[in-house]
Amino acid sequence: MSDQTDPIAEAWRCLKELSADPSVRKIAEARDQARRELNAEINATREEARQKERREIARRALRQKLPIKTIKILTGLPLKEIKQLATSLTD
């Protein structure tokens, strides 16, 4: 297979040609930055949802009178946060 018909070689040649153009490179960098920001936002939203679910599990466990140490093991929440949730349930 010669380099002229090799799709990988052709893609590489095209990439080198495009990345030599500053305006194309700037567009590609902006697109990559936007993609990274979107991924970071998605990950942050997912983590926020996980934390919310952990707190809800802790609330349910507190209502069932499970020991705080057990709730900590089940949820991974810090003891301080679990105690705050317990206090908020009794208010």
Order of alpha helices (4+ residues) and beta strands (2+ residues): alpha-alpha-alpha-alpha
